[in-house]
């Protein structure tokens, strides 16, 4: 059973370009969380999704950021027109449905905007 | 909604001593409490968890205790080793199945 897979591991984008970060949850997991982490800081919640539904996007900036978790395929975090301040590590976690399961994290995507 | 507070933000202990990290939560409906360890450059890793029908759980040198009445839970690491140095996060799963996180504790093991 493969763990949570994130790709790419490292992504370099020029200012104004788009960044697409992918997350394949663990098998059987229908809940996905995206987090952002700056160096020496904690995890900042961005968005919580279940299959085809955004449950909570209160941590996501209103502009330029969007997330989806389609019925088939990975969850995608999309950042349009990136700026230097978007440079960070973005982590995805998945958990099984219901209350009982813990979340398992991917290795993260390190986005650098130049 | 749920709110999780974690203390201390930094903890420095001598190798071989014990370390205790504490978290409090606000939503009495929360009933799942995991702990994560994050090493530099890596994603957080689940190290131990506890459900609300249990008061204590142990796994070798790591233990977690839960006091539902007081709404707090703690991570205990005994006989600390250099490889225990990392950032530790607590979390609580609220009634919407969402994980709410503590701010993290940087644990430093002094040789």
Interface residues (C-beta under 8 A of the other chain):
Chain A: X4 X31 X33 X42 X43 X45 X48 X55 X56 X91 X93 X95 X97 X98 X99 X100 X101 X102 X103 X104 X105 X106 X107 X108
Chain B: X31 X32 X34 X36 X42 X43 X44 X45 X46 X49 X51 X87 X89 X91 X93 X96 X97 X98 X99 X101 X102 X103 X104
